[in-house]
């Protein structure tokens, strides 16, 4: 299936060609900004909302924002929800004040909505052009699942974009990310809570019960040294960091007790919620279980984990035999995936590394929902494709998922602009330089001290991209 990316491009292009642009936009002037809103309709009949804002004067650049994951029925409001054209109000206002047009879609679906988002976001670009605006350049950006969508948009539609800023994005691709989550829950279920919950094949009637049972089992395990050691092993197999609160300093490198407490906090909010309700939603989309652990050697996985020292220390303190637990994991019957479901998640999406345009990614080092190691596998596939000169990655030393300040976001955006203007990265991604630029924006933009850092993420433990897809 090495041609899966080509098939995905055809799938999306064909669908987009059939998208009907609803002639129901509302256009209003808000001060010196023209606001255009309306709906687009996909060939399937699904409807999404869009929002476009064009300042006067406009500098000719359009910035297309892709929002993150949103839960829909039965766990949230139905789609389409509100269209979003920026990640936060401060950055939104800065973009407009500096002459940038901004736009974005609600997407026609909630959940793992990549299939819809690719269509709907390109439809927004078509609406923008149909209103008489001809952008001199278009930049894609987004947070979390929106970062994944951003990276997918520039892969599938490179001729529609000039640069991209995926932020805290799921850039390891769908199969790898979900496989890594499966490993984490499989280890805990097998070693600490056999039979307490199931890992896949959920229904609307039982997903909540399984989530509740898993949450109770994790929190009960916290009461014993043995349980805490196994929580740490579960976290290590997904490279969950031992840092949770953005307002607190990172625990010392050998403060393993504090690290494990923070990893449990990630389990409680939001990792287990996505591991059950998010998995349920995607299983419905994909037509079955899409992740697997067949053939995985958990001893090897742990040896590559950034948390391996913590696991060894907590196992020793608990008087547990780590090798025995790893033997048990490796001897336990594995979970196989439905090939059609794997194909769906592979199509939506894995990355081929072909950039062709400048891409700047940004990630916090203490992200326990979309781990910073995602960036390692994205960089690896880009290197394999020979486009490494197009990619730069910057890191912010802070806990939390997408916990960037407006100053850091704007500084990253300006760094990408400089690359587009000059054709060179040069030293523009130097952390000291970026921190100086962010700080210089002033206190209203710096809700926390600027914290760009020189950082190299560890290996992503379950990579899966187009290099793994056979013909």
NORPEVEN-V416344 format. One record per pair of residues at least 24 apart in sequence whose ideal C-beta (glycine too) atoms are under 10 Angstrom apart, sorted by the first residue. I is the first residue (numbers start at 1). J is the second residue. Records with the same first field share a line. If there is no record, write none. Layout:
# NORPEVEN-V416344
I=J + J
This chain:
# NORPEVEN-V416344
1=339 + 342 + 343 + 346 + 347 + 350 + 466 + 468 + 469 + 470 + 471
2=352 + 466 + 467 + 468 + 469 + 470 + 471
3=466 + 469 + 471
4=343 + 346 + 347 + 349 + 350 + 352 + 466 + 469 + 471
5=152 + 155 + 156 + 346 + 347 + 349 + 350 + 351 + 352 + 353 + 354 + 465 + 466 + 469
6=156 + 352 + 466
7=343 + 346 + 347
8=114 + 115 + 118 + 152 + 155 + 156 + 346 + 347 + 348 + 349 + 350 + 352
9=118 + 155 + 156 + 157 + 158
10=156
11=115 + 118 + 119 + 156 + 347 + 348
12=114 + 115 + 117 + 118 + 119 + 122 + 152 + 153 + 156 + 157 + 347 + 348 + 349
13=118 + 119 + 122 + 156 + 157
14=43 + 119
15=42 + 43 + 44 + 115 + 116 + 118 + 119 + 122 + 123
16=40 + 42 + 43 + 118 + 119 + 120 + 121 + 122 + 123 + 125 + 126 + 156 + 157
17=43 + 119
18=42 + 43 + 44 + 119
19=43 + 44 + 46 + 48 + 108 + 119 + 120 + 122 + 123 + 126 + 127
20=45 + 47 + 123
21=50 + 123 + 124 + 126 + 127 + 130
22=47 + 48 + 49 + 50 + 123 + 127
23=130
25=50 + 52 + 127 + 130 + 131
27=52 + 54 + 131
29=56
30=55 + 96
31=55 + 56 + 96
32=56 + 57 + 58 + 96 + 97
33=58 + 96 + 97 + 101 + 102
34=58 + 101 + 131 + 133
35=85
36=101 + 103 + 124 + 127 + 128 + 131 + 133
37=82 + 83 + 85 + 127
38=83 + 124 + 127 + 131
39=80 + 83 + 105 + 106 + 108 + 120 + 123 + 127
40=80 + 105 + 106 + 108 + 119 + 120 + 121 + 122 + 123 + 124 + 126 + 127
41=108 + 120 + 123
42=108 + 109 + 115 + 116 + 119 + 120 + 123
43=119
44=108 + 109 + 115 + 116 + 119
45=108
46=79 + 80 + 107 + 108 + 109 + 113 + 115 + 116 + 119 + 120
47=79 + 80 + 106 + 108 + 120
48=79 + 80 + 81 + 83 + 105 + 106 + 107 + 108 + 109 + 113 + 116 + 117 + 119 + 120 + 121 + 123 + 124
49=79 + 80 + 81 + 82 + 83 + 84 + 104 + 105 + 106 + 107 + 108 + 120 + 124
50=80 + 83 + 84 + 85 + 103 + 104 + 105 + 106 + 120 + 121 + 123 + 124 + 125 + 127 + 128
51=82 + 83 + 84 + 85 + 86 + 102 + 103 + 104 + 105 + 106 + 124
52=83 + 85 + 101 + 102 + 103 + 104 + 124 + 125 + 127 + 128 + 131 + 133
53=85 + 86 + 92 + 95 + 96 + 100 + 101 + 102 + 103 + 104
54=96 + 99 + 100 + 101 + 102 + 103 + 128 + 131 + 133
55=95 + 96 + 97 + 98 + 99 + 100 + 101 + 102
56=96 + 99
57=99
58=96 + 99 + 100 + 101 + 133 + 135 + 136
59=98 + 99 + 100 + 101 + 135 + 136 + 137
60=99 + 100 + 101 + 133 + 134 + 135 + 136 + 137 + 138
61=95 + 98 + 99 + 100 + 101 + 102 + 135 + 136 + 137 + 138 + 139 + 162 + 163 + 417 + 420
62=100 + 101 + 102 + 103 + 124 + 125 + 128 + 129 + 133 + 134 + 135 + 136 + 137 + 138 + 139 + 140 + 161 + 162
63=91 + 95 + 96 + 100 + 101 + 102 + 103 + 104 + 135 + 137 + 138 + 139 + 140 + 141 + 163 + 165 + 413
64=101 + 102 + 103 + 104 + 105 + 121 + 122 + 124 + 125 + 128 + 135 + 138 + 139 + 140 + 141 + 142 + 149 + 150 + 153 + 160 + 161 + 164
65=91 + 92 + 95 + 102 + 103 + 104 + 105 + 121 + 124 + 139 + 140 + 141 + 142 + 143 + 146 + 149 + 150 + 165
66=104 + 105 + 107 + 114 + 117 + 118 + 120 + 121 + 140 + 141 + 142 + 143 + 144 + 145 + 146 + 147 + 148 + 149 + 150 + 151 + 152 + 153 + 164 + 166 + 167 + 169
67=104 + 105 + 106 + 107 + 113 + 117 + 142 + 143 + 144 + 145 + 146 + 149
68=142 + 143 + 144 + 145 + 146 + 147 + 148 + 149 + 167 + 168 + 169 + 170 + 370 + 401 + 402
69=110 + 111 + 112 + 113 + 143 + 144 + 145 + 146 + 148 + 170 + 270 + 274 + 278 + 281 + 369 + 370
70=106 + 107 + 109 + 110 + 111 + 113 + 145
71=110 + 111 + 273 + 274 + 277 + 278 + 281
72=109 + 110 + 111 + 113 + 281
73=110 + 111 + 204 + 281
74=204 + 207 + 208 + 277 + 280
75=110 + 111 + 204 + 207 + 208 + 273 + 277 + 278 + 280 + 281
76=110 + 111 + 277 + 281
77=110
78=109 + 110
79=106 + 107 + 108 + 109 + 110 + 111 + 113 + 116
80=105 + 106 + 107 + 108 + 109 + 110 + 116 + 120
81=106 + 107 + 110
82=106
83=107 + 120 + 124
84=142 + 143 + 146
85=124
86=141 + 409
87=141 + 142 + 143 + 144 + 146 + 167 + 168 + 402 + 404 + 406 + 409
88=143 + 402 + 404 + 405 + 406 + 409 + 447
89=406
90=405 + 406 + 407 + 409 + 410 + 441 + 444 + 445 + 447
91=141 + 404 + 405 + 406 + 407 + 408 + 409 + 410 + 413 + 445
92=406
93=406
94=406 + 407 + 409 + 410 + 413 + 441 + 444 + 445
95=409 + 410 + 413
98=410 + 413 + 414
100=139 + 413 + 417
101=128 + 133 + 135 + 138
102=139 + 141
103=127 + 128 + 133 + 135 + 138
104=141 + 142 + 146
105=149
107=145 + 146 + 149
109=281 + 285
110=281
111=145 + 277 + 278 + 280 + 281 + 282 + 284 + 285
112=145 + 148 + 170 + 174 + 178 + 278 + 279 + 281 + 282 + 283 + 284 + 285 + 286 + 290 + 344 + 345 + 348
113=145 + 149 + 281 + 285 + 348
114=145 + 148 + 149 + 152 + 153 + 170 + 174 + 285 + 344 + 345 + 347 + 348 + 349
115=285 + 344 + 347 + 348 + 349
116=149 + 348
117=142 + 145 + 146 + 148 + 149 + 150 + 152 + 153 + 348
118=149 + 152 + 153 + 155 + 156 + 157 + 348 + 349
120=149
121=146 + 149 + 150 + 152 + 153 + 157 + 160
122=153 + 156 + 157 + 160
125=153 + 157 + 160 + 161
126=160
135=160 + 162
136=162
137=161 + 162 + 163 + 357 + 417 + 420 + 421
138=162 + 163 + 164 + 357
139=163 + 164 + 165 + 357 + 358 + 413 + 416 + 417 + 420
140=164 + 165 + 166 + 357 + 359
141=165 + 166 + 167 + 169 + 360 + 362 + 409 + 412 + 413 + 416
142=166 + 167 + 168 + 169
143=167 + 168 + 169 + 362 + 370 + 401 + 402 + 404 + 409
144=168 + 169 + 170 + 367 + 369 + 370 + 401 + 402
145=169 + 170 + 278 + 370
146=170 + 402
147=171 + 361 + 362 + 363 + 370 + 374 + 402
148=172 + 173 + 174 + 177 + 348 + 349 + 351 + 370 + 374
149=348 + 349
150=359 + 361
151=349 + 351 + 355 + 359 + 361 + 378
152=348 + 349 + 350 + 351
153=349
154=354 + 355 + 356 + 357 + 358 + 359 + 390
155=349 + 350 + 351 + 352 + 353 + 354 + 355 + 356 + 359 + 466
156=349 + 352
158=354 + 355 + 356 + 357
159=356 + 357
160=357
161=356 + 357 + 358 + 359
162=357 + 358 + 416 + 420
163=355 + 357 + 358 + 359 + 360 + 390 + 413 + 416 + 417 + 419 + 420
164=355 + 357 + 358 + 359 + 360 + 361 + 390 + 391 + 416
165=358 + 359 + 360 + 361 + 362 + 394 + 409 + 412 + 413 + 415 + 416 + 417
166=359 + 360 + 361 + 362 + 363 + 374 + 375 + 378 + 393
167=360 + 361 + 362 + 363 + 364 + 394 + 396 + 402 + 404 + 408 + 409 + 412 + 413
168=361 + 362 + 363 + 364 + 367 + 369 + 370 + 372 + 374 + 375 + 396 + 400 + 401 + 402 + 403 + 404
169=361 + 362 + 363 + 370 + 374 + 375 + 378 + 402
170=349 + 369 + 370 + 371 + 374 + 378
171=349 + 351 + 359 + 361 + 363 + 370 + 374 + 375 + 376 + 377 + 378 + 379 + 381 + 382 + 393 + 460 + 465
172=350 + 351 + 370 + 371 + 373 + 374 + 375 + 376 + 377 + 378 + 380 + 381 + 460 + 461 + 462 + 463 + 464 + 465
173=345 + 346 + 348 + 349 + 350 + 351 + 352 + 374 + 377 + 378 + 381 + 460 + 463 + 464 + 465 + 466 + 468
174=282 + 286 + 290 + 291 + 342 + 344 + 345 + 346 + 347 + 348 + 349 + 350 + 351 + 464
175=290 + 291 + 292 + 337 + 342 + 343 + 345 + 346 + 349 + 350 + 462 + 463 + 464 + 465 + 468 + 469
176=291 + 345 + 350 + 351 + 373 + 374 + 377 + 460 + 461 + 462 + 463 + 464 + 465 + 468
177=238 + 291 + 345 + 370 + 371 + 374 + 377 + 460 + 462 + 464
178=274 + 275 + 278 + 279 + 282 + 286 + 289 + 290 + 291 + 292 + 337 + 342 + 345 + 462 + 464
179=238 + 290 + 291 + 292 + 293 + 296 + 335 + 337 + 342 + 345 + 461 + 462 + 463 + 464
180=237 + 238 + 239 + 240 + 291 + 293 + 301 + 371 + 373 + 374 + 460 + 461 + 462 + 463 + 464
181=237 + 238 + 240 + 271 + 272 + 274 + 275 + 278 + 279 + 291 + 462
182=237 + 238 + 275 + 279 + 289 + 290 + 291 + 292 + 293 + 296 + 334 + 335 + 337 + 462
183=234 + 236 + 237 + 238 + 291 + 293 + 296 + 298 + 301 + 329 + 335 + 461 + 462
184=231 + 233 + 234 + 235 + 236 + 237 + 238 + 239 + 240 + 263 + 267 + 271 + 272 + 275 + 461
185=214 + 218 + 234 + 237 + 238 + 267 + 271 + 272 + 275 + 276 + 279
186=234 + 237 + 293 + 296 + 298 + 329 + 332 + 334 + 335
187=230 + 231 + 233 + 234 + 235 + 236 + 237 + 238 + 293 + 298 + 301 + 302 + 325 + 326 + 328 + 329 + 332
188=214 + 217 + 218 + 221 + 227 + 230 + 231 + 233 + 234 + 235 + 237 + 267
189=214 + 217 + 234 + 332
190=230 + 234 + 298 + 325 + 328 + 329 + 331 + 332 + 333
191=221 + 226 + 227 + 229 + 230 + 233 + 234 + 320 + 324 + 325 + 326 + 328 + 329 + 332
192=217 + 218 + 220 + 221 + 224 + 226 + 227 + 229 + 230 + 231 + 233 + 234 + 325
193=217 + 218 + 220 + 221 + 227 + 230
194=332
196=220
197=272 + 275 + 276
198=276
199=275 + 276 + 279 + 289 + 291 + 293 + 335
200=276 + 279 + 280 + 283 + 288 + 289 + 290 + 291 + 292 + 335 + 337 + 338 + 341
201=279 + 280 + 283 + 288 + 289 + 335
202=276 + 277 + 279 + 280 + 281 + 283 + 284 + 289
203=280 + 283 + 284
204=280 + 284
206=276 + 280
207=276 + 277 + 279 + 280 + 281 + 283
208=276 + 277 + 280
209=276
210=272 + 275 + 276 + 277 + 279 + 280
211=272 + 273 + 275 + 276 + 277 + 279 + 280
212=272 + 276
213=276
214=267 + 272 + 275 + 276
215=267 + 268 + 269 + 272 + 273 + 276
217=272
218=263 + 264 + 267 + 268 + 271 + 272
219=264 + 267 + 268
221=264 + 267
222=260 + 261 + 264 + 267
224=318
225=257 + 314 + 315 + 317 + 318 + 319 + 320
226=314 + 315 + 317 + 318 + 319 + 320 + 325
227=260 + 264 + 318
228=256 + 257 + 260 + 261 + 263 + 264 + 314 + 315 + 317 + 318
229=256 + 260 + 310 + 311 + 312 + 313 + 314 + 315 + 316 + 317 + 318 + 319 + 320 + 322 + 325
230=311 + 314 + 315 + 318 + 320 + 325
231=260 + 261 + 263 + 264 + 267 + 311 + 314
232=256 + 257 + 259 + 260 + 263 + 264 + 307 + 308 + 310 + 311 + 312 + 313 + 314 + 315 + 318
233=298 + 302 + 305 + 307 + 308 + 310 + 311 + 312 + 314 + 315 + 320 + 322 + 325 + 326 + 329
234=263 + 264 + 267 + 271 + 307 + 311
235=259 + 260 + 262 + 263 + 264 + 266 + 267 + 271 + 305 + 307 + 310 + 311 + 368
236=263 + 298 + 301 + 302 + 304 + 305 + 306 + 307 + 308 + 309 + 310 + 311 + 312 + 314 + 461
237=293 + 296 + 298 + 301 + 302 + 304 + 305 + 307 + 311 + 329 + 461 + 462
238=263 + 266 + 267 + 271 + 275 + 301 + 305 + 307 + 368 + 371 + 373 + 461 + 462
239=301 + 304 + 305 + 306 + 307 + 367 + 368 + 371 + 372 + 373 + 374 + 376 + 457 + 458 + 459 + 460 + 461 + 462
240=264 + 265 + 266 + 267 + 271 + 305 + 306 + 307 + 366 + 367 + 368 + 369 + 371
241=266 + 306 + 307 + 364 + 365 + 366 + 367 + 368 + 371 + 372 + 373 + 399
242=266 + 306 + 307 + 310 + 366 + 368 + 399
243=364 + 365 + 366 + 367 + 368 + 397 + 398 + 399 + 400
244=268 + 269 + 366 + 368 + 399 + 400
245=366 + 398 + 399 + 400 + 403
246=364 + 366 + 396 + 398 + 399 + 400 + 401 + 403 + 447 + 448 + 451
247=398 + 399 + 400 + 403 + 448
248=366 + 399
249=399
250=365 + 366 + 397 + 398 + 399
251=310 + 366 + 399
253=309 + 310
254=309 + 310 + 313
255=310
256=307 + 309 + 310 + 311 + 312 + 313 + 314 + 317
257=310 + 313 + 314 + 317
259=307 + 309 + 310 + 313 + 314
260=307 + 310 + 311 + 313 + 314
262=366 + 368 + 399
263=307 + 310 + 368
265=368 + 399
266=366 + 367 + 368 + 369 + 371 + 399 + 401
267=368
269=368 + 369
270=368 + 369 + 401
271=368 + 369
273=369
274=369 + 370
282=341 + 344 + 345 + 348
283=338 + 341 + 345
285=341 + 344 + 345 + 348
286=337 + 338 + 340 + 341 + 342 + 343 + 344 + 345 + 346 + 347 + 348
287=338 + 340 + 341 + 343 + 344
288=337 + 338 + 339 + 340 + 341 + 342 + 344
289=335 + 336 + 337 + 338 + 341 + 342
290=337 + 338 + 339 + 340 + 341 + 342 + 343 + 344 + 345 + 346
291=335 + 336 + 337 + 338 + 341 + 342 + 345 + 462 + 464
292=334 + 335 + 336 + 337 + 338 + 342 + 462
293=329 + 332 + 334 + 335 + 336 + 337 + 462
294=333 + 334 + 335 + 336 + 337
295=334
296=329 + 330 + 334 + 335 + 461 + 462
297=326 + 329 + 330
298=325 + 326 + 327 + 328 + 329 + 330 + 332
299=323 + 325 + 326 + 327 + 329 + 330
300=326 + 330 + 461
301=326 + 329 + 461 + 462
302=326 + 329 + 461
304=373 + 458 + 459 + 460 + 461
305=373 + 458 + 459 + 461
306=371 + 372 + 373 + 457 + 458 + 459 + 461
307=458
308=458
342=464 + 469
343=469
345=464
346=464 + 465 + 466 + 468 + 469
349=465
350=381 + 463 + 464 + 465 + 466 + 467 + 468 + 469
351=377 + 378 + 380 + 381 + 382 + 385 + 465 + 466 + 467
352=381 + 382 + 384 + 385 + 387 + 465 + 466 + 467 + 469
353=378 + 379 + 380 + 381 + 382 + 383 + 384 + 385 + 386 + 387 + 388 + 390 + 391 + 465 + 466 + 467
354=381 + 382 + 384 + 385 + 386 + 387 + 390 + 466
355=382 + 385 + 386 + 387 + 388 + 389 + 390 + 391
356=385 + 387 + 390
357=387 + 390 + 419 + 420
358=389 + 390 + 391 + 392 + 415 + 416 + 417 + 418 + 419 + 420 + 423 + 424 + 425
359=387 + 390 + 391 + 392 + 393 + 416 + 419
360=390 + 391 + 392 + 393 + 394 + 412 + 413 + 415 + 416 + 417 + 419 + 425 + 428 + 429
361=391 + 392 + 393 + 394 + 395 + 412
362=392 + 393 + 394 + 395 + 396 + 402 + 404 + 408 + 409 + 411 + 412 + 413 + 415 + 416 + 429 + 434 + 452
363=393 + 394 + 395 + 396 + 401 + 402 + 404 + 455 + 457
364=395 + 396 + 397 + 398 + 399 + 400 + 401 + 402 + 403 + 404 + 408 + 451 + 453 + 455
365=395 + 396 + 397 + 398 + 399 + 451 + 453 + 455 + 457
366=396 + 397 + 398 + 399 + 400 + 401 + 403
367=395 + 396 + 398 + 399 + 400 + 401 + 402 + 403
368=399 + 400 + 401
369=400 + 401 + 402
370=401 + 402
371=401 + 457 + 458 + 460 + 461
372=396 + 455 + 456 + 457 + 458 + 460
373=457 + 458 + 459 + 460 + 461 + 462 + 463
374=457 + 460 + 463
375=455 + 456 + 457 + 460
376=456 + 457 + 458 + 459 + 460 + 461 + 463
377=457 + 459 + 460 + 461 + 462 + 463 + 464 + 465
378=457 + 460 + 463 + 465
379=456 + 457 + 460
380=459 + 460 + 463 + 465 + 467
381=463 + 465 + 466 + 467 + 468
384=465 + 466 + 467
385=466 + 467
389=424 + 425
390=419 + 425
391=425
392=416 + 419 + 425 + 428 + 429
393=429 + 455 + 456 + 457
394=428 + 429 + 430 + 431 + 434 + 452 + 453 + 454 + 455
395=429 + 431 + 451 + 452 + 453 + 454 + 455 + 456 + 457
396=431 + 434 + 435 + 438 + 448 + 450 + 451 + 452 + 453 + 455
397=431 + 449 + 450 + 451 + 452 + 453 + 454 + 455
398=448 + 449 + 451 + 453
403=447 + 448 + 451
404=438 + 447 + 448 + 451
405=438 + 441 + 445 + 446 + 447 + 448 + 449 + 450 + 451
406=438 + 441 + 444 + 445 + 446 + 447
407=434 + 435 + 437 + 438 + 439 + 440 + 441 + 442 + 443 + 444 + 445 + 446 + 447 + 448 + 449 + 450
408=434 + 435 + 437 + 438 + 441 + 445 + 446 + 447 + 448 + 450 + 451 + 452
409=438 + 445
410=437 + 438 + 441 + 445
411=435 + 436 + 437 + 438 + 439 + 440 + 441 + 445 + 450 + 452
412=437 + 438 + 452
414=438 + 441
415=452
429=454
430=454
431=455
